[in-house]
Amino acid sequence: MITEYHRAKDINEALEWLAQPGMHPLGGGTWLNRPHQEAFGVVDLQELGLNFIRKTGNNLEFGAVTTLQQLVEAPDCPVALKQALRIDFGLNIRNAATVAGALITGDGRSSFTTTMLALDAKLVITGKNSPGTIGLGEFLPIRPGGLITEISIPLNVNCAFEMVARSPKDKPIVCACVVRWPSGRTRLALGGFGKNPILAMDGTEPDGIDAAARSAFYESGDEWASAEYRINIAATLARRCLESL
Ligand SMILES: Cc1cc2nc3c(=O)[nH]c(=O)nc-3n(C[C@H](O)[C@H](O)[C@H](O)COP(=O)(O)OP(=O)(O)OC[C@H]3O[C@@H](n4cnc5c(N)ncnc54)[C@H](O)[C@@H]3O)c2cc1C
């Protein structure tokens, strides 16, 4: 339950409030406003100027407070990322939820987080003992505290997303995103299972993507699907992504 609210005027003020015990950054509030057992305070980020989308060289940079719908509507946003966002969140949630809030709360079944992982998204994190700029792949397993201010993804890439779910708008049982750079560098991220999506491959070329997909889901059995099923679907979706690039 939110028991304290502060609207910071700049990043330094936000960091000062966040240094107090029991304080959390407030994005769109769609997760923080849910019923929680413990009492906590929030620091509203909406006046920090972190609501922007800009193209810088080969990168798309966006502020942490950018809403998911702003990203969907951004002309430069990769089509595969828009597709993943529409699967993960309905329009009302996309209009309120922020990119940072979605990455903090996204789990292994999140199409958005899986696609951002394949894109090798970089997060800028500020605050005492914060890591500075960190790749999403390093961020997810540890989810260090601190204030996310900015996120960037590459634009000089080809990106494809595929998924299998019970229905077209349901969370995936298996999803795959393949991103290829002009150099041949190819990343495969798999979602649909566990606490975080899995980076199955980051190679200098696409060879071996089938084996990488299979081995990443070696122990992926749960109440939704057996590991054997996920292994076969992951390999099929990874191949489909690659063929569509
Ligand atoms: C009706 C409903 C349906 C939903 N459906 C889905 C769904 O289908 N799929 C799904 O994945 N989620 C869903 N959610 C959950 C929620 O929408 C997501 O978790 C959302 O992306 C959170 O974003 P937010 O900006 O609202 O985060 P907030 O609620 O503001 O914050 C979430 C977390 O992120 C932290 N945070 C926010 N901004 C920053 C920052 N800049 N730096 C550091 N930490 C930060 C907060 O402190 C908090 O811990 C749903 C929620 C509701 C209410």
The ligand as an SDF file (V2000), in Angstrom:
LIG
                    3D

 53 58  0  0  0  0  0  0  0  0999 V2000
   -5.1880   -4.5930  -15.0980 C   0  0  0  0  0  0  0  0  0  0  0  0
   -3.7190   -4.8990  -15.2160 C   0  0  0  0  0  0  0  0  0  0  0  0
   -3.3080   -5.7560  -16.2060 C   0  0  0  0  0  0  0  0  0  0  0  0
   -1.9400   -6.0550  -16.3460 C   0  0  0  0  0  0  0  0  0  0  0  0
   -1.5620   -6.8940  -17.3380 N   0  0  0  0  0  0  0  0  0  0  0  0
   -0.2690   -7.1830  -17.4910 C   0  0  0  0  0  0  0  0  0  0  0  0
    0.1380   -8.0410  -18.5360 C   0  0  0  0  0  0  0  0  0  0  0  0
   -0.6520   -8.5230  -19.3150 O   0  0  0  0  0  0  0  0  0  0  0  0
    1.4520   -8.3230  -18.6560 N   0  0  0  0  0  0  0  0  0  0  0  0
    2.3680   -7.7930  -17.8000 C   0  0  0  0  0  0  0  0  0  0  0  0
    3.5590   -8.0720  -17.9430 O   0  0  0  0  0  0  0  0  0  0  0  0
    2.0130   -6.9700  -16.8010 N   0  0  0  0  0  0  0  0  0  0  0  0
    0.7250   -6.6720  -16.6370 C   0  0  0  0  0  0  0  0  0  0  0  0
    0.3440   -5.8510  -15.6100 N   0  0  0  0  0  0  0  0  0  0  0  0
    1.3720   -5.3660  -14.6730 C   0  0  0  0  0  0  0  0  0  0  0  0
    1.8980   -3.9850  -15.0200 C   0  0  0  0  0  0  0  0  0  0  0  0
    1.1660   -3.3900  -16.0420 O   0  0  0  0  0  0  0  0  0  0  0  0
    3.3460   -4.0510  -15.4540 C   0  0  0  0  0  0  0  0  0  0  0  0
    4.0940   -4.5590  -14.4140 O   0  0  0  0  0  0  0  0  0  0  0  0
    3.7890   -2.6500  -15.8710 C   0  0  0  0  0  0  0  0  0  0  0  0
    4.5940   -2.7420  -16.9880 O   0  0  0  0  0  0  0  0  0  0  0  0
    4.4610   -1.8620  -14.7990 C   0  0  0  0  0  0  0  0  0  0  0  0
    4.8370   -0.5760  -15.3250 O   0  0  0  0  0  0  0  0  0  0  0  0
    4.5700    0.7640  -14.5060 P   0  0  0  0  0  0  0  0  0  0  0  0
    5.2720    1.8600  -15.2180 O   0  0  0  0  0  0  0  0  0  0  0  0
    3.1160    0.9340  -14.2690 O   0  0  0  0  0  0  0  0  0  0  0  0
    5.3600    0.4140  -13.1710 O   0  0  0  0  0  0  0  0  0  0  0  0
    5.0870    0.8730  -11.6730 P   0  0  0  0  0  0  0  0  0  0  0  0
    3.8830    0.1790  -11.1330 O   0  0  0  0  0  0  0  0  0  0  0  0
    5.1330    2.3490  -11.5520 O   0  0  0  0  0  0  0  0  0  0  0  0
    6.4040    0.2580  -11.0290 O   0  0  0  0  0  0  0  0  0  0  0  0
    6.7270   -1.1130  -11.1630 C   0  0  0  0  0  0  0  0  0  0  0  0
    8.0950   -1.3610  -10.5210 C   0  0  0  0  0  0  0  0  0  0  0  0
    9.1050   -0.7210  -11.3020 O   0  0  0  0  0  0  0  0  0  0  0  0
    9.8370    0.1950  -10.4810 C   0  0  0  0  0  0  0  0  0  0  0  0
   10.2050    1.3330  -11.3240 N   0  0  0  0  0  0  0  0  0  0  0  0
    9.3720    2.0960  -12.0830 C   0  0  0  0  0  0  0  0  0  0  0  0
   10.0690    3.0080  -12.7520 N   0  0  0  0  0  0  0  0  0  0  0  0
   11.3650    2.8420  -12.4130 C   0  0  0  0  0  0  0  0  0  0  0  0
   12.5950    3.4980  -12.7740 C   0  0  0  0  0  0  0  0  0  0  0  0
   12.6260    4.5250  -13.6420 N   0  0  0  0  0  0  0  0  0  0  0  0
   13.7520    3.0530  -12.2270 N   0  0  0  0  0  0  0  0  0  0  0  0
   13.7340    2.0140  -11.3630 C   0  0  0  0  0  0  0  0  0  0  0  0
   12.6320    1.3540  -10.9890 N   0  0  0  0  0  0  0  0  0  0  0  0
   11.4570    1.7630  -11.5090 C   0  0  0  0  0  0  0  0  0  0  0  0
    8.8840    0.5570   -9.3580 C   0  0  0  0  0  0  0  0  0  0  0  0
    9.5660    1.0740   -8.2310 O   0  0  0  0  0  0  0  0  0  0  0  0
    8.2120   -0.7770   -9.1090 C   0  0  0  0  0  0  0  0  0  0  0  0
    9.0600   -1.6140   -8.3510 O   0  0  0  0  0  0  0  0  0  0  0  0
   -1.0000   -5.5010  -15.4570 C   0  0  0  0  0  0  0  0  0  0  0  0
   -1.4240   -4.5980  -14.4740 C   0  0  0  0  0  0  0  0  0  0  0  0
   -2.7610   -4.2970  -14.3560 C   0  0  0  0  0  0  0  0  0  0  0  0
   -3.2030   -3.3140  -13.2950 C   0  0  0  0  0  0  0  0  0  0  0  0
  1  2  1  0
  2  3  1  0
  2 52  2  0
  3  4  2  0
  4  5  1  0
  4 50  1  0
  5  6  2  0
  6  7  1  0
  6 13  1  0
  7  8  2  0
  7  9  1  0
  9 10  1  0
 10 11  2  0
 10 12  1  0
 12 13  2  0
 13 14  1  0
 14 15  1  0
 14 50  1  0
 15 16  1  0
 16 17  1  0
 16 18  1  0
 18 19  1  0
 18 20  1  0
 20 21  1  0
 20 22  1  0
 22 23  1  0
 23 24  1  0
 24 25  2  0
 24 26  1  0
 24 27  1  0
 27 28  1  0
 28 29  2  0
 28 30  1  0
 28 31  1  0
 31 32  1  0
 32 33  1  0
 33 34  1  0
 33 48  1  0
 34 35  1  0
 35 36  1  0
 35 46  1  0
 36 37  1  0
 36 45  1  0
 37 38  2  0
 38 39  1  0
 39 40  1  0
 39 45  2  0
 40 41  1  0
 40 42  2  0
 42 43  1  0
 43 44  2  0
 44 45  1  0
 46 47  1  0
 46 48  1  0
 48 49  1  0
 50 51  2  0
 51 52  1  0
 52 53  1  0
M  END
$$$$
